[in-house]
Amino acid sequence: MGRVAGKVAIVTGAASGMGKADAQLLAKEGALVVLADFNDEEGEAVAREIGGEAIYLHLDVTCEDNWTSVIAQTMETFGRLDILINNAGLMTLGSVVDTDLAAYRKINSVNNEGVFLGCKHAIPAMTQSGGGSIINMSSVAAMLGMSFFAAYSASKGAVRALTKSVAMHCKEQGNGIRCNSIHPDGVKTPMVAKVATGKDAVTDAEVEKLGELGSLCEPMDVANMVLFLASDESSFVTGAEMLIDNASTITPPIIGPN
């Protein structure tokens, strides 16, 4: 207990799925958590469930004014910012041929530009606070060829590269900020269930049923990695790619003649 005691964290996409699990675990371990999402009803419910000094703030990650407002309100309320979890994201099916430009831009606006804006505006606040940890949610799709996730793969590849650029910038500035990316494989979340079923809304039972598709991890598996990267236990870890994929990115060696 208390692995992030006294630290202030912003978690985007905190109303459900991985973001919700991140916020719950960080709060359990002593952090003061700002839950940020555009789904106000569910986000406020999670904040009430967590209790303590957890608060909910509306955030459209594609809107720069929203970002400046959330950062300002966080600093005004808690006086510091130590942790940013760039978790909010969208997923859609489609090959490079099947995906239209509007869909491609929408996915990249949330998954790529949203992370950029979060890093851009959190760094000055974290510098003022004496340092911190930025954790960007990428995916194994940034590392593997997935023909059915063209826009999603591109957006998560951008997050992977941006994370390294941010890590180097902060190291060169000596501001005490670390930046790492997490790369899960399939996770049991409402977003994944919506893609799998083609529905706009899913039940908890439908989320659990995702396990029938194969080996998927739980949101708390990701949250445990988030907690490590957010804590001082990872003080020498920056610019890293943390896989949570049950070895799915390991290609078996080819045996036999070339």
KOLNU-840403 format. One record per atom (N, C-alpha, C): residue in three letters; atom name; x, y, z. Coordinates in steps of 0.1 Angstrom, whole numbers. Example, Ala and Ser with C-alpha at 12.3 -4.5 7.8 and 13.67 -1.06 7.14 Angstrom:
<rs>
['ALA','N',[132,-57,78]]
['ALA','CA',[123,-45,78]]
['ALA','C',[132,-33,78]]
['SER','N',[128,-22,71]]
['SER','CA',[137,-11,71]]
['SER','C',[129,0,79]]
</rs>
This chain:
<rs>
['MET','N',[8,-12,0]]
['MET','CA',[0,0,0]]
['MET','C',[9,13,0]]
['GLY','N',[4,23,-6]]
['GLY','CA',[10,36,-5]]
['GLY','C',[22,38,-15]]
['ARG','N',[22,30,-26]]
['ARG','CA',[33,31,-36]]
['ARG','C',[34,44,-43]]
['VAL','N',[22,51,-44]]
['VAL','CA',[22,64,-50]]
['VAL','C',[15,74,-41]]
['ALA','N',[17,73,-28]]
['ALA','CA',[11,81,-18]]
['ALA','C',[15,96,-20]]
['GLY','N',[5,104,-20]]
['GLY','CA',[7,119,-21]]
['GLY','C',[9,124,-35]]
['LYS','N',[10,115,-45]]
['LYS','CA',[12,119,-59]]
['LYS','C',[-2,123,-65]]
['VAL','N',[-2,132,-74]]
['VAL','CA',[-14,136,-81]]
['VAL','C',[-13,131,-95]]
['ALA','N',[-24,124,-99]]
['ALA','CA',[-24,117,-113]]
['ALA','C',[-37,121,-121]]
['ILE','N',[-34,123,-134]]
['ILE','CA',[-45,125,-143]]
['ILE','C',[-46,112,-151]]
['VAL','N',[-58,106,-152]]
['VAL','CA',[-60,94,-160]]
['VAL','C',[-71,98,-171]]
['THR','N',[-67,97,-184]]
['THR','CA',[-77,99,-194]]
['THR','C',[-84,86,-198]]
['GLY','N',[-96,88,-203]]
['GLY','CA',[-104,76,-206]]
['GLY','C',[-107,68,-194]]
['ALA','N',[-109,75,-182]]
['ALA','CA',[-110,69,-169]]
['ALA','C',[-124,64,-166]]
['ALA','N',[-134,66,-175]]
['ALA','CA',[-148,62,-172]]
['ALA','C',[-150,47,-173]]
['SER','N',[-142,40,-180]]
['SER','CA',[-144,26,-181]]
['SER','C',[-131,19,-185]]
['GLY','N',[-131,6,-186]]
['GLY','CA',[-120,-2,-191]]
['GLY','C',[-107,0,-184]]
['MET','N',[-96,1,-192]]
['MET','CA',[-83,2,-186]]
['MET','C',[-81,15,-178]]
['GLY','N',[-87,26,-182]]
['GLY','CA',[-85,38,-175]]
['GLY','C',[-92,38,-161]]
['LYS','N',[-104,31,-161]]
['LYS','CA',[-110,29,-148]]
['LYS','C',[-102,21,-138]]
['ALA','N',[-96,10,-143]]
['ALA','CA',[-88,2,-135]]
['ALA','C',[-75,9,-130]]
['ASP','N',[-69,17,-139]]
['ASP','CA',[-58,25,-136]]
['ASP','C',[-61,35,-124]]
['ALA','N',[-72,42,-126]]
['ALA','CA',[-76,52,-116]]
['ALA','C',[-79,45,-102]]
['GLN','N',[-86,34,-102]]
['GLN','CA',[-89,27,-90]]
['GLN','C',[-76,22,-83]]
['LEU','N',[-67,16,-90]]
['LEU','CA',[-55,11,-84]]
['LEU','C',[-46,22,-79]]
['LEU','N',[-44,33,-87]]
['LEU','CA',[-36,44,-82]]
['LEU','C',[-42,50,-69]]
['ALA','N',[-55,52,-69]]
['ALA','CA',[-62,57,-57]]
['ALA','C',[-60,48,-45]]
['LYS','N',[-61,35,-47]]
['LYS','CA',[-59,25,-37]]
['LYS','C',[-45,26,-31]]
['GLU','N',[-35,30,-40]]
['GLU','CA',[-21,30,-35]]
['GLU','C',[-17,45,-31]]
['GLY','N',[-27,53,-28]]
['GLY','CA',[-25,66,-22]]
['GLY','C',[-24,78,-31]]
['ALA','N',[-27,77,-44]]
['ALA','CA',[-26,89,-52]]
['ALA','C',[-39,97,-52]]
['LEU','N',[-38,109,-54]]
['LEU','CA',[-50,118,-56]]
['LEU','C',[-53,118,-71]]
['VAL','N',[-64,113,-75]]
['VAL','CA',[-67,110,-89]]
['VAL','C',[-77,120,-95]]
['VAL','N',[-73,125,-107]]
['VAL','CA',[-82,132,-116]]
['VAL','C',[-87,123,-127]]
['LEU','N',[-100,119,-127]]
['LEU','CA',[-105,111,-137]]
['LEU','C',[-110,120,-149]]
['ALA','N',[-105,118,-161]]
['ALA','CA',[-108,127,-172]]
['ALA','C',[-114,118,-183]]
['ASP','N',[-125,123,-188]]
['ASP','CA',[-132,115,-199]]
['ASP','C',[-143,125,-205]]
['PHE','N',[-149,121,-216]]
['PHE','CA',[-160,129,-222]]
['PHE','C',[-173,122,-218]]
['ASN','N',[-173,110,-212]]
['ASN','CA',[-185,104,-208]]
['ASN','C',[-187,108,-193]]
['ASP','N',[-194,119,-192]]
['ASP','CA',[-195,125,-178]]
['ASP','C',[-202,117,-168]]
['GLU','N',[-213,111,-172]]
['GLU','CA',[-221,103,-163]]
['GLU','C',[-213,91,-157]]
['GLU','N',[-207,84,-165]]
['GLU','CA',[-199,72,-161]]
['GLU','C',[-187,77,-153]]
['GLY','N',[-180,87,-158]]
['GLY','CA',[-168,92,-151]]
['GLY','C',[-171,97,-137]]
['GLU','N',[-182,104,-136]]
['GLU','CA',[-186,109,-122]]
['GLU','C',[-189,98,-113]]
['ALA','N',[-195,87,-119]]
['ALA','CA',[-199,76,-110]]
['ALA','C',[-186,69,-105]]
['VAL','N',[-176,67,-114]]
['VAL','CA',[-164,61,-110]]
['VAL','C',[-157,69,-99]]
['ALA','N',[-157,82,-101]]
['ALA','CA',[-151,91,-91]]
['ALA','C',[-158,90,-77]]
['ARG','N',[-171,89,-77]]
['ARG','CA',[-178,87,-65]]
['ARG','C',[-175,73,-59]]
['GLU','N',[-173,63,-67]]
['GLU','CA',[-170,50,-63]]
['GLU','C',[-156,50,-56]]
['ILE','N',[-147,57,-62]]
['ILE','CA',[-134,57,-56]]
['ILE','C',[-134,65,-43]]
['GLY','N',[-141,76,-43]]
['GLY','CA',[-142,84,-31]]
['GLY','C',[-130,92,-27]]
['GLY','N',[-128,95,-15]]
['GLY','CA',[-116,103,-11]]
['GLY','C',[-115,116,-18]]
['GLU','N',[-104,119,-23]]
['GLU','CA',[-102,132,-30]]
['GLU','C',[-102,130,-45]]
['ALA','N',[-107,119,-50]]
['ALA','CA',[-108,117,-65]]
['ALA','C',[-118,126,-70]]
['ILE','N',[-115,133,-82]]
['ILE','CA',[-124,142,-88]]
['ILE','C',[-126,138,-103]]
['TYR','N',[-137,142,-109]]
['TYR','CA',[-139,140,-123]]
['TYR','C',[-139,153,-130]]
['LEU','N',[-132,153,-142]]
['LEU','CA',[-132,165,-151]]
['LEU','C',[-135,161,-165]]
['HIS','N',[-143,169,-172]]
['HIS','CA',[-146,166,-186]]
['HIS','C',[-134,169,-194]]
['LEU','N',[-131,159,-203]]
['LEU','CA',[-120,161,-212]]
['LEU','C',[-122,154,-226]]
['ASP','N',[-122,162,-236]]
['ASP','CA',[-121,157,-250]]
['ASP','C',[-106,158,-254]]
['VAL','N',[-99,147,-255]]
['VAL','CA',[-85,147,-256]]
['VAL','C',[-80,154,-269]]
['THR','N',[-89,156,-279]]
['THR','CA',[-86,162,-291]]
['THR','C',[-87,177,-291]]
['CYS','N',[-92,182,-279]]
['CYS','CA',[-94,197,-278]]
['CYS','C',[-83,203,-269]]
['GLU','N',[-75,212,-274]]
['GLU','CA',[-64,217,-267]]
['GLU','C',[-69,226,-255]]
['ASP','N',[-80,233,-257]]
['ASP','CA',[-86,241,-246]]
['ASP','C',[-90,233,-235]]
['ASN','N',[-95,221,-238]]
['ASN','CA',[-99,211,-227]]
['ASN','C',[-87,207,-219]]
['TRP','N',[-76,205,-226]]
['TRP','CA',[-64,200,-219]]
['TRP','C',[-59,211,-210]]
['THR','N',[-58,224,-215]]
['THR','CA',[-53,234,-206]]
['THR','C',[-62,237,-194]]
['SER','N',[-75,235,-196]]
['SER','CA',[-84,236,-185]]
['SER','C',[-82,225,-175]]
['VAL','N',[-81,213,-179]]
['VAL','CA',[-79,201,-170]]
['VAL','C',[-66,203,-162]]
['ILE','N',[-55,206,-169]]
['ILE','CA',[-43,208,-162]]
['ILE','C',[-44,220,-152]]
['ALA','N',[-50,231,-156]]
['ALA','CA',[-51,242,-147]]
['ALA','C',[-60,239,-135]]
['GLN','N',[-71,232,-137]]
['GLN','CA',[-79,228,-125]]
['GLN','C',[-72,218,-116]]
['THR','N',[-64,209,-122]]
['THR','CA',[-57,200,-114]]
['THR','C',[-47,207,-105]]
['MET','N',[-39,217,-111]]
['MET','CA',[-30,224,-103]]
['MET','C',[-36,233,-92]]
['GLU','N',[-48,238,-96]]
['GLU','CA',[-55,247,-86]]
['GLU','C',[-61,239,-75]]
['THR','N',[-65,227,-78]]
['THR','CA',[-71,218,-67]]
['THR','C',[-61,211,-59]]
['PHE','N',[-51,206,-65]]
['PHE','CA',[-41,198,-57]]
['PHE','C',[-27,204,-56]]
['GLY','N',[-24,214,-64]]
['GLY','CA',[-12,222,-63]]
['GLY','C',[0,215,-70]]
['ARG','N',[-2,204,-77]]
['ARG','CA',[9,197,-83]]
['ARG','C',[3,187,-93]]
['LEU','N',[12,182,-102]]
['LEU','CA',[9,171,-111]]
['LEU','C',[21,162,-112]]
['ASP','N',[20,149,-108]]
['ASP','CA',[31,140,-108]]
['ASP','C',[30,129,-119]]
['ILE','N',[17,125,-122]]
['ILE','CA',[15,114,-131]]
['ILE','C',[5,117,-142]]
['LEU','N',[7,114,-154]]
['LEU','CA',[-2,115,-165]]
['LEU','C',[-3,101,-172]]
['ILE','N',[-16,96,-172]]
['ILE','CA',[-18,83,-180]]
['ILE','C',[-26,87,-192]]
['ASN','N',[-20,87,-204]]
['ASN','CA',[-26,89,-216]]
['ASN','C',[-32,76,-221]]
['ASN','N',[-45,74,-216]]
['ASN','CA',[-51,61,-219]]
['ASN','C',[-62,62,-229]]
['ALA','N',[-69,73,-230]]
['ALA','CA',[-81,74,-239]]
['ALA','C',[-77,70,-253]]
['GLY','N',[-86,63,-259]]
['GLY','CA',[-84,58,-273]]
['GLY','C',[-96,53,-280]]
['LEU','N',[-95,52,-293]]
['LEU','CA',[-106,46,-301]]
['LEU','C',[-100,34,-310]]
['MET','N',[-108,25,-313]]
['MET','CA',[-104,14,-322]]
['MET','C',[-115,11,-332]]
['THR','N',[-111,8,-344]]
['THR','CA',[-120,5,-355]]
['THR','C',[-114,-5,-364]]
['LEU','N',[-122,-14,-370]]
['LEU','CA',[-117,-24,-379]]
['LEU','C',[-116,-18,-393]]
['GLY','N',[-106,-22,-401]]
['GLY','CA',[-105,-18,-415]]
['GLY','C',[-90,-19,-420]]
['SER','N',[-89,-25,-432]]
['SER','CA',[-76,-25,-438]]
['SER','C',[-73,-11,-444]]
['VAL','N',[-61,-10,-449]]
['VAL','CA',[-57,3,-455]]
['VAL','C',[-66,7,-467]]
['VAL','N',[-71,-3,-474]]
['VAL','CA',[-80,-1,-485]]
['VAL','C',[-94,2,-480]]
['ASP','N',[-98,-4,-470]]
['ASP','CA',[-112,-3,-465]]
['ASP','C',[-114,10,-457]]
['THR','N',[-104,15,-451]]
['THR','CA',[-105,27,-442]]
['THR','C',[-106,40,-450]]
['ASP','N',[-116,47,-447]]
['ASP','CA',[-117,60,-454]]
['ASP','C',[-109,71,-446]]
['LEU','N',[-106,82,-453]]
['LEU','CA',[-98,92,-447]]
['LEU','C',[-104,98,-434]]
['ALA','N',[-117,100,-434]]
['ALA','CA',[-123,106,-422]]
['ALA','C',[-121,97,-410]]
['ALA','N',[-123,84,-412]]
['ALA','CA',[-121,75,-401]]
['ALA','C',[-107,74,-396]]
['TYR','N',[-98,75,-406]]
['TYR','CA',[-83,75,-403]]
['TYR','C',[-80,87,-395]]
['ARG','N',[-85,98,-399]]
['ARG','CA',[-82,111,-392]]
['ARG','C',[-88,111,-378]]
['LYS','N',[-100,105,-376]]
['LYS','CA',[-107,105,-363]]
['LYS','C',[-99,96,-353]]
['ILE','N',[-94,84,-358]]
['ILE','CA',[-87,75,-349]]
['ILE','C',[-74,82,-345]]
['ASN','N',[-67,88,-355]]
['ASN','CA',[-54,94,-351]]
['ASN','C',[-55,107,-343]]
['SER','N',[-67,114,-345]]
['SER','CA',[-69,126,-337]]
['SER','C',[-70,122,-322]]
['VAL','N',[-77,111,-319]]
['VAL','CA',[-78,107,-305]]
['VAL','C',[-65,100,-300]]
['ASN','N',[-61,90,-307]]
['ASN','CA',[-50,81,-302]]
['ASN','C',[-37,87,-303]]
['ASN','N',[-35,96,-313]]
['ASN','CA',[-21,101,-315]]
['ASN','C',[-21,116,-311]]
['GLU','N',[-29,125,-316]]
['GLU','CA',[-29,139,-313]]
['GLU','C',[-33,141,-298]]
['GLY','N',[-42,133,-293]]
['GLY','CA',[-46,134,-279]]
['GLY','C',[-34,131,-270]]
['VAL','N',[-26,122,-273]]
['VAL','CA',[-14,119,-265]]
['VAL','C',[-4,130,-266]]
['PHE','N',[-2,135,-278]]
['PHE','CA',[7,147,-280]]
['PHE','C',[2,159,-271]]
['LEU','N',[-10,162,-272]]
['LEU','CA',[-15,174,-264]]
['LEU','C',[-13,171,-249]]
['GLY','N',[-16,159,-244]]
['GLY','CA',[-14,156,-230]]
['GLY','C',[0,158,-226]]
['CYS','N',[10,152,-234]]
['CYS','CA',[24,154,-230]]
['CYS','C',[28,169,-231]]
['LYS','N',[24,176,-241]]
['LYS','CA',[27,190,-243]]
['LYS','C',[23,198,-231]]
['HIS','N',[11,196,-226]]
['HIS','CA',[6,205,-215]]
['HIS','C',[9,200,-201]]
['ALA','N',[12,187,-200]]
['ALA','CA',[15,182,-187]]
['ALA','C',[30,185,-183]]
['ILE','N',[39,185,-193]]
['ILE','CA',[53,187,-190]]
['ILE','C',[56,200,-182]]
['PRO','N',[51,211,-186]]
['PRO','CA',[53,223,-178]]
['PRO','C',[48,222,-163]]
['ALA','N',[36,216,-162]]
['ALA','CA',[31,214,-148]]
['ALA','C',[39,205,-140]]
['MET','N',[43,194,-146]]
['MET','CA',[52,184,-139]]
['MET','C',[65,190,-136]]
['THR','N',[71,198,-145]]
['THR','CA',[84,205,-142]]
['THR','C',[82,214,-130]]
['GLN','N',[72,221,-129]]
['GLN','CA',[69,230,-118]]
['GLN','C',[68,222,-105]]
['SER','N',[63,209,-106]]
['SER','CA',[61,200,-94]]
['SER','C',[73,193,-91]]
['GLY','N',[84,194,-99]]
['GLY','CA',[97,188,-95]]
['GLY','C',[99,174,-103]]
['GLY','N',[91,171,-113]]
['GLY','CA',[93,159,-120]]
['GLY','C',[80,151,-121]]
['GLY','N',[81,139,-127]]
['GLY','CA',[69,131,-128]]
['GLY','C',[70,119,-137]]
['SER','N',[59,113,-140]]
['SER','CA',[59,101,-149]]
['SER','C',[47,102,-159]]
['ILE','N',[51,102,-172]]
['ILE','CA',[40,102,-182]]
['ILE','C',[40,87,-188]]
['ILE','N',[28,82,-188]]
['ILE','CA',[26,68,-193]]
['ILE','C',[16,68,-205]]
['ASN','N',[21,65,-216]]
['ASN','CA',[13,65,-228]]
['ASN','C',[9,51,-232]]
['MET','N',[-4,49,-235]]
['MET','CA',[-10,36,-238]]
['MET','C',[-8,34,-253]]
['SER','N',[1,25,-257]]
['SER','CA',[2,21,-271]]
['SER','C',[-4,7,-273]]
['SER','N',[2,-2,-280]]
['SER','CA',[-4,-15,-283]]
['SER','C',[6,-23,-290]]
['VAL','N',[4,-37,-290]]
['VAL','CA',[12,-45,-298]]
['VAL','C',[10,-42,-313]]
['ALA','N',[-1,-35,-316]]
['ALA','CA',[-4,-32,-330]]
['ALA','C',[7,-22,-335]]
['ALA','N',[14,-16,-326]]
['ALA','CA',[25,-7,-330]]
['ALA','C',[38,-15,-334]]
['MET','N',[38,-28,-332]]
['MET','CA',[49,-36,-334]]
['MET','C',[47,-47,-344]]
['LEU','N',[35,-51,-346]]
['LEU','CA',[31,-62,-355]]
['LEU','C',[23,-57,-367]]
['GLY','N',[24,-65,-378]]
['GLY','CA',[16,-61,-389]]
['GLY','C',[2,-67,-387]]
['MET','N',[-8,-58,-385]]
['MET','CA',[-22,-62,-384]]
['MET','C',[-30,-56,-395]]
['SER','N',[-33,-63,-405]]
['SER','CA',[-40,-58,-417]]
['SER','C',[-54,-52,-414]]
['PHE','N',[-60,-57,-404]]
['PHE','CA',[-74,-54,-401]]
['PHE','C',[-75,-41,-391]]
['PHE','N',[-63,-36,-387]]
['PHE','CA',[-63,-24,-378]]
['PHE','C',[-54,-13,-384]]
['ALA','N',[-56,-9,-396]]
['ALA','CA',[-47,0,-403]]
['ALA','C',[-46,14,-396]]
['ALA','N',[-57,20,-393]]
['ALA','CA',[-57,33,-387]]
['ALA','C',[-52,32,-372]]
['TYR','N',[-57,22,-365]]
['TYR','CA',[-54,20,-351]]
['TYR','C',[-39,17,-350]]
['SER','N',[-33,8,-359]]
['SER','CA',[-19,5,-359]]
['SER','C',[-11,17,-361]]
['ALA','N',[-15,26,-371]]
['ALA','CA',[-7,38,-373]]
['ALA','C',[-7,47,-362]]
['SER','N',[-18,49,-355]]
['SER','CA',[-19,58,-344]]
['SER','C',[-11,53,-332]]
['LYS','N',[-11,40,-329]]
['LYS','CA',[-3,35,-318]]
['LYS','C',[12,34,-321]]
['GLY','N',[15,33,-334]]
['GLY','CA',[29,34,-338]]
['GLY','C',[34,48,-336]]
['ALA','N',[26,58,-338]]
['ALA','CA',[29,72,-335]]
['ALA','C',[32,74,-320]]
['VAL','N',[23,68,-312]]
['VAL','CA',[25,69,-298]]
['VAL','C',[38,63,-293]]
['ARG','N',[41,52,-299]]
['ARG','CA',[54,45,-296]]
['ARG','C',[66,55,-299]]
['ALA','N',[66,61,-310]]
['ALA','CA',[77,70,-314]]
['ALA','C',[77,83,-306]]
['LEU','N',[65,88,-304]]
['LEU','CA',[64,101,-296]]
['LEU','C',[69,99,-282]]
['THR','N',[66,88,-276]]
['THR','CA',[71,85,-263]]
['THR','C',[86,86,-261]]
['LYS','N',[93,80,-271]]
['LYS','CA',[107,81,-271]]
['LYS','C',[112,95,-273]]
['SER','N',[106,103,-281]]
['SER','CA',[110,117,-283]]
['SER','C',[107,125,-270]]
['VAL','N',[96,123,-263]]
['VAL','CA',[93,130,-251]]
['VAL','C',[103,126,-240]]
['ALA','N',[106,113,-240]]
['ALA','CA',[116,108,-230]]
['ALA','C',[130,115,-231]]
['MET','N',[134,116,-244]]
['MET','CA',[147,122,-247]]
['MET','C',[147,137,-244]]
['HIS','N',[136,144,-247]]
['HIS','CA',[134,158,-244]]
['HIS','C',[135,161,-229]]
['CYS','N',[128,153,-222]]
['CYS','CA',[128,155,-207]]
['CYS','C',[142,152,-201]]
['LYS','N',[149,142,-206]]
['LYS','CA',[162,138,-202]]
['LYS','C',[172,150,-205]]
['GLU','N',[171,155,-217]]
['GLU','CA',[179,166,-221]]
['GLU','C',[176,179,-212]]
['GLN','N',[164,181,-209]]
['GLN','CA',[160,193,-201]]
['GLN','C',[163,191,-186]]
['GLY','N',[165,179,-182]]
['GLY','CA',[168,176,-168]]
['GLY','C',[157,180,-159]]
['ASN','N',[144,178,-163]]
['ASN','CA',[133,182,-155]]
['ASN','C',[127,171,-146]]
['GLY','N',[133,159,-146]]
['GLY','CA',[129,149,-137]]
['GLY','C',[117,141,-142]]
['ILE','N',[113,143,-155]]
['ILE','CA',[101,136,-160]]
['ILE','C',[105,124,-168]]
['ARG','N',[98,113,-165]]
['ARG','CA',[100,101,-173]]
['ARG','C',[88,99,-182]]
['CYS','N',[91,92,-194]]
['CYS','CA',[80,89,-203]]
['CYS','C',[81,75,-209]]
['ASN','N',[71,67,-207]]
['ASN','CA',[72,53,-211]]
['ASN','C',[59,49,-218]]
['SER','N',[60,39,-227]]
['SER','CA',[47,34,-233]]
['SER','C',[45,20,-229]]
['ILE','N',[32,16,-229]]
['ILE','CA',[27,3,-225]]
['ILE','C',[20,-3,-238]]
['HIS','N',[23,-16,-240]]
['HIS','CA',[19,-22,-253]]
['HIS','C',[11,-35,-249]]
['PRO','N',[-2,-34,-246]]
['PRO','CA',[-10,-46,-244]]
['PRO','C',[-14,-53,-257]]
['ASP','N',[-17,-66,-255]]
['ASP','CA',[-24,-73,-266]]
['ASP','C',[-38,-71,-263]]
['GLY','N',[-47,-80,-266]]
['GLY','CA',[-61,-79,-264]]
['GLY','C',[-64,-78,-249]]
['VAL','N',[-73,-68,-246]]
['VAL','CA',[-77,-66,-232]]
['VAL','C',[-92,-67,-231]]
['LYS','N',[-97,-72,-220]]
['LYS','CA',[-112,-73,-218]]
['LYS','C',[-117,-60,-214]]
['THR','N',[-121,-52,-224]]
['THR','CA',[-127,-39,-221]]
['THR','C',[-139,-36,-230]]
['PRO','N',[-148,-27,-226]]
['PRO','CA',[-160,-24,-234]]
['PRO','C',[-156,-20,-248]]
['MET','N',[-145,-12,-250]]
['MET','CA',[-141,-8,-263]]
['MET','C',[-139,-20,-272]]
['VAL','N',[-131,-30,-267]]
['VAL','CA',[-128,-41,-275]]
['VAL','C',[-141,-49,-278]]
['ALA','N',[-149,-50,-268]]
['ALA','CA',[-162,-58,-270]]
['ALA','C',[-171,-51,-280]]
['LYS','N',[-171,-38,-281]]
['LYS','CA',[-179,-31,-291]]
['LYS','C',[-174,-34,-305]]
['VAL','N',[-161,-34,-307]]
['VAL','CA',[-155,-37,-320]]
['VAL','C',[-158,-52,-323]]
['ALA','N',[-157,-61,-314]]
['ALA','CA',[-159,-75,-316]]
['ALA','C',[-173,-78,-320]]
['THR','N',[-183,-71,-313]]
['THR','CA',[-197,-74,-315]]
['THR','C',[-204,-65,-326]]
['GLY','N',[-197,-54,-329]]
['GLY','CA',[-203,-44,-338]]
['GLY','C',[-214,-36,-332]]
['LYS','N',[-215,-36,-318]]
['LYS','CA',[-225,-29,-311]]
['LYS','C',[-220,-15,-306]]
['ASP','N',[-229,-6,-304]]
['ASP','CA',[-226,7,-298]]
['ASP','C',[-225,7,-283]]
['ALA','N',[-232,-3,-277]]
['ALA','CA',[-231,-5,-263]]
['ALA','C',[-231,-20,-260]]
['VAL','N',[-224,-24,-249]]
['VAL','CA',[-222,-38,-245]]
['VAL','C',[-225,-39,-230]]
['THR','N',[-228,-52,-227]]
['THR','CA',[-230,-55,-213]]
['THR','C',[-217,-60,-207]]
['ASP','N',[-217,-61,-193]]
['ASP','CA',[-206,-67,-187]]
['ASP','C',[-204,-82,-191]]
['ALA','N',[-215,-89,-193]]
['ALA','CA',[-214,-103,-198]]
['ALA','C',[-207,-104,-211]]
['GLU','N',[-210,-94,-220]]
['GLU','CA',[-204,-94,-233]]
['GLU','C',[-189,-91,-233]]
['VAL','N',[-185,-83,-223]]
['VAL','CA',[-171,-80,-221]]
['VAL','C',[-164,-93,-216]]
['GLU','N',[-170,-100,-207]]
['GLU','CA',[-164,-112,-202]]
['GLU','C',[-163,-123,-212]]
['LYS','N',[-173,-123,-221]]
['LYS','CA',[-173,-133,-232]]
['LYS','C',[-161,-131,-241]]
['LEU','N',[-154,-120,-241]]
['LEU','CA',[-143,-118,-250]]
['LEU','C',[-132,-129,-247]]
['GLY','N',[-132,-135,-235]]
['GLY','CA',[-123,-145,-232]]
['GLY','C',[-124,-157,-242]]
['GLU','N',[-135,-159,-248]]
['GLU','CA',[-137,-170,-257]]
['GLU','C',[-130,-168,-270]]
['LEU','N',[-125,-155,-273]]
['LEU','CA',[-118,-152,-285]]
['LEU','C',[-103,-157,-284]]
['GLY','N',[-99,-160,-272]]
['GLY','CA',[-85,-163,-270]]
['GLY','C',[-79,-158,-257]]
['SER','N',[-66,-157,-256]]
['SER','CA',[-60,-152,-244]]
['SER','C',[-60,-137,-243]]
['LEU','N',[-69,-131,-236]]
['LEU','CA',[-70,-117,-233]]
['LEU','C',[-66,-114,-219]]
['CYS','N',[-59,-103,-217]]
['CYS','CA',[-56,-99,-203]]
['CYS','C',[-67,-91,-197]]
['GLU','N',[-67,-89,-184]]
['GLU','CA',[-76,-81,-176]]
['GLU','C',[-71,-67,-175]]
['PRO','N',[-80,-57,-174]]
['PRO','CA',[-76,-43,-172]]
['PRO','C',[-66,-42,-161]]
['MET','N',[-68,-49,-150]]
['MET','CA',[-59,-48,-139]]
['MET','C',[-45,-53,-142]]
['ASP','N',[-43,-62,-151]]
['ASP','CA',[-30,-65,-156]]
['ASP','C',[-22,-53,-161]]
['VAL','N',[-30,-45,-168]]
['VAL','CA',[-24,-33,-174]]
['VAL','C',[-22,-22,-162]]
['ALA','N',[-31,-21,-153]]
['ALA','CA',[-31,-12,-142]]
['ALA','C',[-18,-15,-133]]
['ASN','N',[-15,-27,-132]]
['ASN','CA',[-3,-31,-123]]
['ASN','C',[9,-26,-130]]
['MET','N',[10,-26,-143]]
['MET','CA',[22,-20,-150]]
['MET','C',[22,-5,-149]]
['VAL','N',[10,1,-150]]
['VAL','CA',[9,15,-148]]
['VAL','C',[14,20,-134]]
['LEU','N',[10,12,-124]]
['LEU','CA',[14,16,-111]]
['LEU','C',[29,15,-109]]
['PHE','N',[35,5,-115]]
['PHE','CA',[50,4,-114]]
['PHE','C',[56,16,-121]]
['LEU','N',[52,20,-133]]
['LEU','CA',[58,31,-140]]
['LEU','C',[55,44,-133]]
['ALA','N',[44,45,-126]]
['ALA','CA',[40,58,-119]]
['ALA','C',[47,59,-106]]
['SER','N',[52,48,-101]]
['SER','CA',[59,49,-88]]
['SER','C',[73,52,-89]]
['ASP','N',[80,55,-78]]
['ASP','CA',[94,57,-77]]
['ASP','C',[102,45,-79]]
['GLU','N',[95,33,-79]]
['GLU','CA',[102,20,-82]]
['GLU','C',[108,20,-96]]
['SER','N',[103,28,-105]]
['SER','CA',[108,28,-119]]
['SER','C',[116,40,-122]]
['SER','N',[122,46,-112]]
['SER','CA',[129,59,-113]]
['SER','C',[140,59,-124]]
['PHE','N',[145,48,-129]]
['PHE','CA',[155,48,-139]]
['PHE','C',[150,42,-152]]
['VAL','N',[136,42,-153]]
['VAL','CA',[130,36,-165]]
['VAL','C',[124,48,-173]]
['THR','N',[129,50,-185]]
['THR','CA',[123,60,-193]]
['THR','C',[125,57,-208]]
['GLY','N',[116,60,-217]]
['GLY','CA',[117,57,-231]]
['GLY','C',[115,42,-234]]
['ALA','N',[110,35,-224]]
['ALA','CA',[109,20,-226]]
['ALA','C',[95,16,-231]]
['GLU','N',[95,4,-238]]
['GLU','CA',[83,-2,-243]]
['GLU','C',[80,-14,-234]]
['MET','N',[69,-13,-226]]
['MET','CA',[65,-23,-217]]
['MET','C',[54,-32,-223]]
['LEU','N',[58,-44,-226]]
['LEU','CA',[48,-54,-233]]
['LEU','C',[40,-61,-223]]
['ILE','N',[27,-62,-225]]
['ILE','CA',[18,-70,-218]]
['ILE','C',[11,-78,-228]]
['ASP','N',[17,-89,-233]]
['ASP','CA',[12,-96,-245]]
['ASP','C',[12,-111,-245]]
['ASN','N',[16,-117,-233]]
['ASN','CA',[17,-131,-233]]
['ASN','C',[25,-137,-244]]
['ALA','N',[36,-130,-247]]
['ALA','CA',[46,-134,-258]]
['ALA','C',[40,-134,-272]]
['SER','N',[30,-126,-274]]
['SER','CA',[24,-126,-288]]
['SER','C',[33,-120,-298]]
['THR','N',[42,-111,-294]]
['THR','CA',[51,-104,-303]]
['THR','C',[64,-112,-306]]
['ILE','N',[65,-124,-300]]
['ILE','CA',[77,-132,-303]]
['ILE','C',[74,-141,-315]]
['THR','N',[81,-140,-325]]
['THR','CA',[80,-148,-337]]
['THR','C',[88,-161,-336]]
['PRO','N',[82,-173,-337]]
['PRO','CA',[90,-185,-336]]
['PRO','C',[100,-186,-347]]
['PRO','N',[112,-191,-344]]
['PRO','CA',[122,-193,-354]]
['PRO','C',[118,-202,-365]]
['ILE','N',[123,-199,-377]]
['ILE','CA',[120,-207,-389]]
['ILE','C',[130,-218,-390]]
['ILE','N',[126,-230,-389]]
['ILE','CA',[135,-242,-389]]
['ILE','C',[134,-248,-403]]
['GLY','N',[146,-251,-408]]
['GLY','CA',[147,-257,-421]]
['GLY','C',[155,-249,-431]]
['PRO','N',[156,-253,-443]]
['PRO','CA',[163,-246,-453]]
['PRO','C',[157,-233,-457]]
['ASN','N',[165,-223,-461]]
['ASN','CA',[160,-210,-465]]
['ASN','C',[154,-211,-479]]
</rs>
